[in-house]
Amino acid sequence: MKRLDKIHSILSQALKPISIKITDDSDLHVGHAEASGAGETHFRLEIISEEFTNKTRVDRERLIHSLLADEFAAGLHSISIKASSPNDN
């Protein structure tokens, strides 16, 4: 399974998002020291979930990072996160 699909599955199961968009930005990092050349190392995430209601931005990002801990251990280098609840303005 591709890493993008795996990330989508992990976050969808855990957070039941109203909306989720994951973009693979790995090609933008080719040649950087942290880019392994293996692809699928850098992602951008936009997600809306009720699970984020009454959570700070830091708490939302910590939750996402904890859910993706195995992916980081397996080579995921970076994920840019925009996490919102449906009630955010």
Number of C-alpha atoms within 10 A of each C-alpha: 5 7 17 15 10 13 17 14 12 15 17 16 9 12 19 15 18 12 12 16 11 17 14 16 17 20 13 10 15 15 10 9 8 13 20 16 14 9 16 20 25 21 19 15 17 14 21 21 18 14 17 22 14 12 13 12 14 10 12 20 18 12 18 20 16 12 16 18 12 11 17 15 9 11 17 20 16 17 20 14 17 14 20 22 18 15 11 10 5
